[in-house]
Amino acid sequence: MIAFDFAYSRPNTPSEAVALYETAAAQGQHALYYAGGTEIITFSRMGQMAADAIIDIKDLPECQVLGIDGEEIVIGAAVTLNQLADSDIFPLFGQTAQAIADRTARNKITVGGNVGSRRLMYREMALPFLLCDSKVKLFGPQGARLLPFTDVFHHALNLKPGELITQFYIPRSFVANTFVHLKKTKQSSVNYPLVTVLALEDGDRIRMAFSGVCAFPFRDERLEELVSNRARPLCERVKQVIEQFPHEVLHDLEGSEDYRKFVLQLTLEEILKQMGWAV
């Protein structure tokens, strides 16, 4: 049960959505954009989230786009994880989406909602965007902005008040690149990750992004240099990554710091072997 009253709106355009947000803010109300709603519903029922106004953006045409535009793949923010995975438009993104939650939940969870999550630290859908030179289109009180994904996502999504994500753009050139996605959980495959690593071959180096290891998802080019150095043996490269990991490794109920490092070591070795980078 959601134990608070709220005003519900379903705008037809991003500008209408932002106008509703600004009206609520001007009245001292707390407004939330709503797409899949899994996070809002879950935490509202737990008494850990509340809002005076809910603005439903899931049917905005711009947010429902999933296709190819010239040399770019376009993914609307309100596209669900299952829609993305089932489309097979970009297997790198599809496999990442399929590894999040169960199929029933993925019918509701949206790409933009997962990337922009404020309550769950994993944000696993951010990983492929971090690796693929992606751009994100935002709409806010000052209109539309198209920016590199890494300009607005640093550990978490950083938006201006009233802004919402409408679309993501990914260069099609990355579709042909070899990749490996591995997610390790404590027990069943449908769980929060102890370690998720997404690796993408890019010429003479491997790009890597991580979730579950630290309190936020990230990419680190220094680690990529270490792991891509074929002049050193596999075990030495992996050891260097673990020793020079740039952020504090989580220690919680899902797994201790030492256990996560052990799982990360095995995961990196498995990825490099699968990609043919073991030697």
C-alpha positions in Angstrom: 0.0 0.0 0.0 1.2 3.5 -0.9 0.4 5.6 2.2 0.3 9.1 0.6 -1.9 11.0 -1.8 -0.4 12.5 -5.0 -1.5 14.2 -8.2 -1.1 12.0 -11.3 -0.5 13.5 -14.7 0.2 12.0 -18.1 1.7 14.6 -20.5 1.9 14.2 -24.2 5.2 15.9 -24.8 8.5 16.5 -22.9 7.7 20.2 -22.7 4.4 19.4 -21.0 6.1 17.1 -18.6 8.6 19.8 -17.6 5.9 22.4 -17.2 4.0 20.1 -14.8 7.2 19.6 -12.8 7.9 23.3 -12.6 4.3 24.1 -11.6 4.6 21.5 -8.8 8.0 22.9 -7.7 6.7 26.5 -7.7 4.0 25.3 -5.2 6.6 23.7 -2.9 5.6 20.2 -4.0 7.9 17.3 -4.7 7.4 15.9 -8.2 8.8 12.7 -9.7 8.9 11.5 -13.3 7.5 8.0 -13.7 8.1 5.4 -16.4 8.4 1.8 -15.3 7.6 2.7 -11.7 9.2 -0.2 -10.1 11.5 1.9 -7.9 8.8 4.4 -7.0 6.2 1.8 -6.1 8.6 -0.4 -4.1 10.1 2.3 -2.0 6.8 4.2 -1.5 5.3 1.0 -0.1 8.2 0.7 2.2 7.7 4.3 3.4 11.1 5.3 2.0 9.9 7.6 -0.8 7.0 10.1 -1.2 5.9 12.6 -3.8 3.1 15.2 -4.2 3.0 14.8 -7.9 3.7 11.9 -10.2 4.4 12.7 -13.9 4.0 9.7 -16.1 6.4 9.9 -19.1 6.3 6.3 -20.3 4.1 7.0 -23.3 6.0 10.0 -24.6 6.8 9.1 -28.3 10.4 10.3 -28.0 10.9 8.0 -25.0 9.5 4.9 -26.8 11.9 5.0 -29.8 14.0 1.9 -30.4 15.7 1.8 -33.8 18.5 2.9 -36.1 19.0 6.5 -37.3 21.8 6.7 -39.8 25.0 5.6 -38.1 23.5 5.6 -34.6 21.2 3.3 -32.6 18.6 5.2 -30.7 17.1 3.9 -27.5 14.2 5.8 -25.8 14.4 6.2 -22.0 11.1 4.5 -21.5 12.0 1.4 -23.5 11.8 -1.6 -21.1 14.6 -3.9 -20.6 12.7 -6.8 -22.2 11.9 -4.6 -25.3 15.6 -3.8 -25.6 16.8 -7.4 -25.1 14.1 -8.9 -27.4 14.8 -6.5 -30.2 18.4 -7.8 -30.6 19.3 -4.4 -32.0 22.6 -4.5 -30.1 23.5 -7.7 -28.3 25.9 -5.9 -25.9 23.0 -3.9 -24.5 20.5 -6.9 -24.8 22.7 -9.2 -22.7 23.2 -6.5 -20.1 19.4 -5.9 -19.9 18.6 -9.7 -19.7 20.9 -10.1 -16.6 18.9 -7.5 -14.6 16.1 -8.8 -12.3 13.6 -11.4 -13.6 11.6 -11.3 -16.8 8.4 -10.1 -15.1 10.2 -7.1 -13.5 12.0 -6.4 -16.9 8.6 -5.8 -18.4 8.4 -2.7 -16.3 12.0 -1.6 -15.6 13.0 1.0 -18.2 16.4 1.7 -19.6 16.3 5.3 -18.4 14.9 4.3 -15.0 17.7 1.8 -14.3 20.5 4.2 -15.4 19.0 7.1 -13.4 18.2 5.1 -10.2 18.8 7.0 -7.0 18.0 4.2 -4.6 19.8 1.2 -6.1 23.5 1.6 -6.6 24.1 -1.0 -9.3 22.6 0.8 -12.3 23.9 -2.0 -14.6 22.4 -0.6 -17.7 24.9 2.3 -17.4 27.8 -0.1 -18.2 27.4 -0.4 -22.0 26.7 3.3 -22.3 30.0 4.0 -20.5 31.9 1.8 -23.0 30.3 2.8 -26.3 31.0 6.6 -26.6 27.2 7.1 -26.1 25.3 10.3 -26.0 22.2 11.1 -24.0 19.4 13.6 -24.9 17.9 15.4 -22.0 14.9 17.8 -21.8 14.5 20.4 -19.1 13.3 23.9 -18.4 15.9 25.3 -20.8 14.9 22.9 -23.6 16.8 19.9 -25.1 20.4 19.1 -24.5 22.5 16.4 -26.3 25.6 15.5 -24.4 28.2 12.7 -24.1 26.9 10.2 -21.6 30.1 10.5 -19.6 29.4 14.2 -19.1 26.2 13.6 -17.1 27.0 10.2 -15.6 29.8 10.0 -13.0 29.0 7.1 -10.7 25.4 8.3 -10.9 23.3 10.4 -13.3 23.6 14.1 -12.6 20.6 16.1 -14.0 19.5 19.6 -13.5 16.2 20.2 -11.6 13.3 19.2 -13.7 15.3 17.5 -16.4 14.4 14.1 -17.8 16.1 11.7 -20.1 14.4 11.2 -23.5 16.8 9.2 -25.6 20.2 7.5 -25.8 22.4 7.4 -28.9 25.1 4.8 -29.6 27.4 4.6 -32.6 26.5 1.6 -34.7 30.2 0.9 -35.3 30.4 -0.8 -31.9 27.9 -3.5 -32.8 30.6 -5.6 -34.5 33.0 -5.5 -31.6 33.6 -8.6 -29.5 32.3 -8.4 -26.0 31.7 -10.5 -22.9 29.2 -9.8 -20.1 29.6 -11.7 -16.8 27.5 -11.3 -13.7 28.3 -13.1 -10.5 25.8 -13.3 -7.7 25.7 -14.7 -4.2 23.2 -17.5 -5.0 20.6 -17.5 -7.8 21.2 -15.7 -11.1 18.3 -13.4 -10.4 19.9 -11.3 -7.7 22.0 -8.2 -7.1 25.6 -8.6 -8.4 28.6 -9.4 -6.3 30.5 -8.5 -9.5 29.3 -7.5 -12.9 32.0 -6.9 -15.6 31.3 -5.8 -19.1 34.2 -6.0 -21.5 34.4 -4.7 -25.1 37.3 -5.2 -27.5 38.4 -2.0 -29.1 41.4 -2.6 -31.4 44.5 -3.3 -29.4 42.8 -2.8 -26.0 39.8 -3.9 -23.9 37.3 -1.5 -22.5 35.8 -2.5 -19.1 33.0 -1.3 -16.9 32.1 -2.6 -13.4 29.1 -2.8 -11.2 28.5 -4.5 -7.8 32.2 -4.3 -6.8 31.9 -0.7 -5.5 29.1 1.5 -4.4 28.6 2.7 -8.0 29.1 1.6 -11.6 32.2 3.0 -13.3 34.8 2.7 -16.1 38.5 3.3 -15.5 40.9 3.6 -18.4 43.9 2.9 -16.1 42.6 -0.5 -15.4 42.0 -1.0 -19.1 45.7 -0.3 -19.8 46.7 -2.9 -17.2 44.4 -5.6 -18.4 45.2 -5.0 -22.1 49.0 -5.2 -21.7 49.7 -8.5 -23.4 53.4 -8.2 -22.7 52.6 -9.4 -19.2 51.1 -12.9 -18.2 47.4 -13.1 -17.6 47.7 -13.8 -13.8 50.0 -10.7 -13.4 47.6 -8.4 -15.3 44.7 -9.5 -13.2 46.7 -9.2 -10.0 47.6 -5.6 -10.9 44.0 -4.7 -11.5 43.0 -6.0 -8.1 45.9 -4.3 -6.4 45.4 -0.9 -8.1 41.6 -0.9 -8.0 40.7 2.8 -7.8 37.7 2.7 -5.5 36.8 1.1 -2.2 35.4 -2.5 -2.6 32.1 -3.1 -1.0 31.8 -5.1 2.2 28.2 -5.9 3.0 25.7 -8.8 3.4 26.1 -9.8 -0.2 29.8 -10.4 0.2 32.9 -9.3 2.1 35.6 -7.2 0.5 38.0 -10.1 0.3 35.3 -12.4 -1.3 34.4 -9.7 -3.9 38.0 -9.3 -4.8 38.4 -13.1 -5.2 35.3 -13.3 -7.4 36.5 -10.3 -9.4 39.8 -12.0 -10.0 38.1 -15.2 -11.3 35.7 -13.1 -13.4 38.5 -11.1 -15.1 40.5 -14.3 -15.9 37.4 -15.9 -17.4 36.6 -12.8 -19.5 40.1 -12.5 -20.9 40.2 -16.2 -21.7 36.8 -16.0 -23.5 38.0 -13.0 -25.5 41.3 -14.6 -26.5 43.3 -12.1 -24.5 44.8 -14.7 -22.0 48.2 -14.6 -23.8 
